[in-house]
Amino acid sequence: MPIRGLIFDKDGTLFDFRRTWSAWSAALLEDLAPGDPARQNEMAAAIGFCRETLDFRALSPVIAGTPAEVAALLLPFLPGQQMAPLVDRMNRLAEDVPLAEVVPLAPLLRDLIARGYVLGVATNDAEAPARAHLSRSGISGFFDFVAGCDSGFGAKPAAGQLRAFCRATGLVPEEVAMIGDSTHDLHAAEAAGMTAVAVLTGIATETDLAPVADVVLRDIGGLPEWLSLK
């Protein structure tokens, strides 16, 4: 069955992960423990982030986890802080992160739509900052569906967001490719019955992703050529 729909992860797929989320992580730690580098380092270790190199461990929950999962790891270092206000604080900071497109997004997405593909976004970020990022980059109008971890469909690696994309567009899973930079994305694709397309613009390597991907591309700029072969 030919592919007619493409659903993208956001961070590490549409936007370069390190260049976007390193700045957010450093700013968050400073916001939570101003002037206290020792506590900042403790929290950084808990979420798999290195303040000195501004990089992430391969299994950092910041990469593919939800804001609530990251907040749960930070709370032990923040006496008196509650989960909901912390997540809200994180999401507000996330709306203003610097965005680094992996390739020029508007021309690519415009071309994919011209070829007849229906586009969506499924992210483990919250929906509000996700929509803010798409809007700030001038690409929100290209997507028929956007879901975050708090949109009511669950979070990856479960398939709820991907199944909701199918319901919203009238497509069946066999007609859809999920494009992402983490095993969470690829396992969600497998659970939904979609084609799993891995890209190498996140933290995970080809060795990490190839065993659970149907194809591995350097970045989403390779989609038109790959799709032309389908």
C-alpha positions as a Markdown table, in Angstrom:
| # | Residue | x | y | z |
|---|---|---|---|---|
| 1 | Met | 0.0 | 0.0 | 0.0 |
| 2 | Pro | 1.5 | 3.4 | -1.0 |
| 3 | Ile | 2.4 | 5.9 | 1.7 |
| 4 | Arg | 0.1 | 8.9 | 1.9 |
| 5 | Gly | 0.7 | 10.3 | 5.3 |
| 6 | Leu | 3.8 | 11.4 | 7.2 |
| 7 | Ile | 3.9 | 12.0 | 10.9 |
| 8 | Phe | 7.0 | 13.6 | 12.3 |
| 9 | Asp | 8.5 | 13.7 | 15.7 |
| 10 | Lys | 9.5 | 17.3 | 16.5 |
| 11 | Asp | 12.8 | 17.5 | 18.5 |
| 12 | Gly | 15.7 | 15.7 | 16.8 |
| 13 | Thr | 13.6 | 15.3 | 13.7 |
| 14 | Leu | 12.3 | 18.7 | 12.6 |
| 15 | Phe | 14.7 | 20.6 | 14.8 |
| 16 | Asp | 18.3 | 19.7 | 15.8 |
| 17 | Phe | 18.1 | 18.2 | 19.3 |
| 18 | Arg | 21.4 | 19.4 | 20.8 |
| 19 | Arg | 21.2 | 23.0 | 19.4 |
| 20 | Thr | 17.6 | 23.3 | 20.7 |
| 21 | Trp | 17.5 | 21.6 | 24.0 |
| 22 | Ser | 21.0 | 22.1 | 25.4 |
| 23 | Ala | 20.1 | 25.8 | 25.9 |
| 24 | Trp | 16.8 | 24.9 | 27.5 |
| 25 | Ser | 18.4 | 22.5 | 29.9 |
| 26 | Ala | 21.0 | 24.9 | 31.0 |
| 27 | Ala | 18.4 | 27.7 | 31.4 |
| 28 | Leu | 16.1 | 25.5 | 33.4 |
| 29 | Leu | 18.8 | 24.4 | 35.9 |
| 30 | Glu | 19.8 | 28.1 | 36.4 |
| 31 | Asp | 16.1 | 29.0 | 36.9 |
| 32 | Leu | 15.5 | 26.2 | 39.4 |
| 33 | Ala | 18.8 | 26.7 | 41.4 |
| 34 | Pro | 20.1 | 30.2 | 40.7 |
| 35 | Gly | 23.7 | 30.8 | 41.8 |
| 36 | Asp | 24.0 | 27.2 | 43.1 |
| 37 | Pro | 26.2 | 25.3 | 40.6 |
| 38 | Ala | 26.5 | 22.3 | 42.9 |
| 39 | Arg | 22.8 | 21.7 | 43.0 |
| 40 | Gln | 22.6 | 22.4 | 39.2 |
| 41 | Asn | 25.2 | 19.7 | 38.6 |
| 42 | Glu | 23.2 | 17.3 | 40.8 |
| 43 | Met | 20.0 | 17.9 | 38.8 |
| 44 | Ala | 21.9 | 17.8 | 35.5 |
| 45 | Ala | 23.2 | 14.4 | 36.4 |
| 46 | Ala | 19.7 | 13.2 | 37.3 |
| 47 | Ile | 18.4 | 14.1 | 33.8 |
| 48 | Gly | 21.4 | 13.0 | 31.9 |
| 49 | Phe | 22.8 | 16.4 | 31.0 |
| 50 | Cys | 26.3 | 17.7 | 31.2 |
| 51 | Arg | 26.5 | 21.4 | 32.0 |
| 52 | Glu | 30.2 | 21.6 | 31.0 |
| 53 | Thr | 29.8 | 20.2 | 27.5 |
| 54 | Leu | 26.1 | 21.1 | 27.0 |
| 55 | Asp | 25.4 | 17.6 | 25.8 |
| 56 | Phe | 23.2 | 14.7 | 26.8 |
| 57 | Arg | 23.8 | 11.0 | 27.8 |
| 58 | Ala | 22.3 | 8.6 | 25.3 |
| 59 | Leu | 19.5 | 7.6 | 27.6 |
| 60 | Ser | 18.7 | 11.1 | 29.0 |
| 61 | Pro | 14.9 | 11.4 | 29.6 |
| 62 | Val | 15.1 | 14.9 | 28.0 |
| 63 | Ile | 15.6 | 13.2 | 24.7 |
| 64 | Ala | 12.3 | 11.2 | 24.4 |
| 65 | Gly | 10.6 | 11.6 | 27.7 |
| 66 | Thr | 7.7 | 13.8 | 28.7 |
| 67 | Pro | 8.0 | 17.0 | 30.7 |
| 68 | Ala | 6.4 | 15.1 | 33.7 |
| 69 | Glu | 9.1 | 12.4 | 33.5 |
| 70 | Val | 11.8 | 14.9 | 33.6 |
| 71 | Ala | 10.1 | 16.9 | 36.4 |
| 72 | Ala | 9.9 | 13.7 | 38.5 |
| 73 | Leu | 13.7 | 13.4 | 38.4 |
| 74 | Leu | 14.2 | 17.0 | 39.4 |
| 75 | Leu | 11.7 | 17.1 | 42.3 |
| 76 | Pro | 13.9 | 15.4 | 44.9 |
| 77 | Phe | 16.3 | 18.4 | 44.5 |
| 78 | Leu | 13.5 | 21.0 | 44.9 |
| 79 | Pro | 12.0 | 20.8 | 48.5 |
| 80 | Gly | 8.5 | 22.2 | 48.6 |
| 81 | Gln | 8.1 | 22.2 | 44.8 |
| 82 | Gln | 5.1 | 20.4 | 43.4 |
| 83 | Met | 4.8 | 18.5 | 40.1 |
| 84 | Ala | 2.2 | 20.5 | 38.3 |
| 85 | Pro | 3.8 | 24.0 | 38.9 |
| 86 | Leu | 7.2 | 22.6 | 37.9 |
| 87 | Val | 5.9 | 21.1 | 34.7 |
| 88 | Asp | 4.1 | 24.4 | 33.9 |
| 89 | Arg | 7.4 | 26.2 | 34.5 |
| 90 | Met | 9.3 | 23.9 | 32.2 |
| 91 | Asn | 6.7 | 24.2 | 29.5 |
| 92 | Arg | 6.8 | 28.0 | 29.6 |
| 93 | Leu | 10.6 | 27.9 | 29.3 |
| 94 | Ala | 10.3 | 25.5 | 26.4 |
| 95 | Glu | 8.2 | 27.8 | 24.4 |
| 96 | Asp | 11.1 | 30.2 | 23.9 |
| 97 | Val | 13.9 | 27.7 | 23.2 |
| 98 | Pro | 16.2 | 28.6 | 20.2 |
| 99 | Leu | 15.1 | 26.5 | 17.2 |
| 100 | Ala | 17.6 | 25.0 | 14.8 |
| 101 | Glu | 15.9 | 23.5 | 11.7 |
| 102 | Val | 17.7 | 20.3 | 10.6 |
| 103 | Val | 17.1 | 21.4 | 7.0 |
| 104 | Pro | 15.1 | 24.4 | 5.6 |
| 105 | Leu | 11.7 | 23.1 | 6.7 |
| 106 | Ala | 9.2 | 25.2 | 4.8 |
| 107 | Pro | 10.5 | 24.2 | 1.3 |
| 108 | Leu | 10.6 | 20.6 | 2.2 |
| 109 | Leu | 7.2 | 20.5 | 3.8 |
| 110 | Arg | 5.7 | 22.5 | 0.9 |
| 111 | Asp | 7.2 | 20.0 | -1.5 |
| 112 | Leu | 5.8 | 17.0 | 0.4 |
| 113 | Ile | 2.3 | 18.5 | 0.4 |
| 114 | Ala | 2.6 | 19.2 | -3.3 |
| 115 | Arg | 3.4 | 15.5 | -3.8 |
| 116 | Gly | 0.1 | 14.7 | -2.1 |
| 117 | Tyr | 1.3 | 13.7 | 1.4 |
| 118 | Val | -0.8 | 14.6 | 4.5 |
| 119 | Leu | 1.5 | 15.7 | 7.4 |
| 120 | Gly | 1.3 | 15.6 | 11.2 |
| 121 | Val | 3.4 | 16.0 | 14.3 |
| 122 | Ala | 3.5 | 13.6 | 17.3 |
| 123 | Thr | 5.8 | 14.8 | 20.1 |
| 124 | Asn | 6.4 | 13.9 | 23.7 |
| 125 | Asp | 6.8 | 17.6 | 24.3 |
| 126 | Ala | 3.6 | 19.3 | 25.6 |
| 127 | Glu | 1.2 | 20.5 | 22.9 |
| 128 | Ala | 1.4 | 24.3 | 23.7 |
| 129 | Pro | 5.2 | 24.6 | 23.3 |
| 130 | Ala | 5.1 | 22.3 | 20.3 |
| 131 | Arg | 2.6 | 24.5 | 18.5 |
| 132 | Ala | 4.6 | 27.6 | 19.6 |
| 133 | His | 7.7 | 26.1 | 18.0 |
| 134 | Leu | 5.9 | 25.3 | 14.7 |
| 135 | Ser | 4.3 | 28.7 | 14.6 |
| 136 | Arg | 7.6 | 30.5 | 15.4 |
| 137 | Ser | 9.3 | 28.6 | 12.5 |
| 138 | Gly | 6.5 | 29.5 | 10.1 |
| 139 | Ile | 5.5 | 25.9 | 9.4 |
| 140 | Ser | 2.4 | 25.3 | 11.5 |
| 141 | Gly | 0.1 | 25.6 | 8.5 |
| 142 | Phe | 1.7 | 22.6 | 6.8 |
| 143 | Phe | 0.4 | 20.2 | 9.4 |
| 144 | Asp | -3.1 | 18.7 | 9.6 |
| 145 | Phe | -2.5 | 17.2 | 13.0 |
| 146 | Val | -0.4 | 18.1 | 16.0 |
| 147 | Ala | -0.3 | 16.1 | 19.3 |
| 148 | Gly | 1.8 | 16.5 | 22.4 |
| 149 | Cys | 2.1 | 14.3 | 25.5 |
| 150 | Asp | -0.8 | 16.2 | 27.1 |
| 151 | Ser | -3.2 | 16.1 | 24.1 |
| 152 | Gly | -5.2 | 13.2 | 25.4 |
| 153 | Phe | -3.7 | 10.4 | 23.3 |
| 154 | Gly | -0.8 | 9.3 | 25.5 |
| 155 | Ala | 2.9 | 9.6 | 24.8 |
| 156 | Lys | 5.3 | 7.5 | 22.7 |
| 157 | Pro | 6.4 | 4.7 | 22.6 |
| 158 | Ala | 2.7 | 4.0 | 22.9 |
| 159 | Ala | 0.7 | 4.3 | 19.6 |
| 160 | Gly | -2.1 | 6.6 | 20.8 |
| 161 | Gln | -0.9 | 9.8 | 19.0 |
| 162 | Leu | -0.3 | 7.9 | 15.8 |
| 163 | Arg | -3.7 | 6.3 | 15.8 |
| 164 | Ala | -5.3 | 9.7 | 16.5 |
| 165 | Phe | -3.5 | 11.0 | 13.4 |
| 166 | Cys | -5.2 | 8.2 | 11.4 |
| 167 | Arg | -8.6 | 9.0 | 12.8 |
| 168 | Ala | -8.1 | 12.7 | 12.1 |
| 169 | Thr | -7.0 | 12.2 | 8.5 |
| 170 | Gly | -8.9 | 9.1 | 7.5 |
| 171 | Leu | -5.7 | 7.2 | 6.6 |
| 172 | Val | -5.0 | 3.7 | 7.7 |
| 173 | Pro | -1.7 | 2.9 | 9.5 |
| 174 | Glu | -0.3 | 1.0 | 6.5 |
| 175 | Glu | -0.5 | 4.3 | 4.5 |
| 176 | Val | 1.6 | 6.2 | 7.1 |
| 177 | Ala | 5.3 | 6.6 | 7.9 |
| 178 | Met | 6.4 | 7.8 | 11.3 |
| 179 | Ile | 9.7 | 9.7 | 11.1 |
| 180 | Gly | 11.7 | 10.1 | 14.3 |
| 181 | Asp | 15.1 | 10.2 | 15.9 |
| 182 | Ser | 14.6 | 7.9 | 18.9 |
| 183 | Thr | 13.6 | 4.3 | 19.6 |
| 184 | His | 10.4 | 5.7 | 21.3 |
| 185 | Asp | 9.3 | 7.0 | 17.8 |
| 186 | Leu | 10.1 | 3.7 | 16.1 |
| 187 | His | 8.4 | 1.5 | 18.7 |
| 188 | Ala | 5.4 | 3.7 | 18.4 |
| 189 | Ala | 5.4 | 3.2 | 14.7 |
| 190 | Glu | 5.7 | -0.5 | 15.1 |
| 191 | Ala | 2.8 | -0.6 | 17.7 |
| 192 | Ala | 0.6 | 1.4 | 15.3 |
| 193 | Gly | 1.4 | -0.7 | 12.3 |
| 194 | Met | 3.2 | 2.1 | 10.4 |
| 195 | Thr | 6.4 | 2.3 | 8.5 |
| 196 | Ala | 9.3 | 3.4 | 10.8 |
| 197 | Val | 11.7 | 5.9 | 9.4 |
| 198 | Ala | 14.7 | 6.8 | 11.5 |
| 199 | Val | 16.8 | 10.0 | 11.2 |
| 200 | Leu | 20.2 | 10.7 | 12.7 |
| 201 | Thr | 19.6 | 14.3 | 13.8 |
| 202 | Gly | 19.1 | 13.5 | 17.5 |
| 203 | Ile | 21.3 | 11.8 | 20.0 |
| 204 | Ala | 20.8 | 8.1 | 19.0 |
| 205 | Thr | 23.1 | 6.5 | 16.5 |
| 206 | Glu | 22.4 | 4.4 | 13.5 |
| 207 | Thr | 23.5 | 1.4 | 15.5 |
| 208 | Asp | 20.8 | 2.3 | 18.1 |
| 209 | Leu | 18.0 | 2.9 | 15.5 |
| 210 | Ala | 18.6 | 0.5 | 12.7 |
| 211 | Pro | 17.3 | -2.7 | 14.5 |
| 212 | Val | 13.9 | -1.1 | 15.0 |
| 213 | Ala | 13.7 | 1.0 | 11.8 |
| 214 | Asp | 12.5 | 0.1 | 8.3 |
| 215 | Val | 14.9 | 2.7 | 6.9 |
| 216 | Val | 17.5 | 5.0 | 8.3 |
| 217 | Leu | 18.0 | 8.4 | 6.7 |
| 218 | Arg | 20.7 | 11.0 | 7.6 |
| 219 | Asp | 17.9 | 13.6 | 8.0 |
| 220 | Ile | 14.4 | 14.4 | 6.8 |
| 221 | Gly | 15.9 | 16.0 | 3.7 |
| 222 | Gly | 16.2 | 12.5 | 2.4 |
| 223 | Leu | 12.5 | 11.8 | 2.5 |
| 224 | Pro | 11.6 | 12.9 | -1.1 |
| 225 | Glu | 14.2 | 10.6 | -2.7 |
| 226 | Trp | 13.2 | 7.7 | -0.4 |
| 227 | Leu | 9.5 | 8.2 | -1.0 |
| 228 | Ser | 10.0 | 8.3 | -4.8 |
| 229 | Leu | 11.4 | 4.7 | -4.5 |
| 230 | Lys | 8.3 | 3.4 | -2.6 |
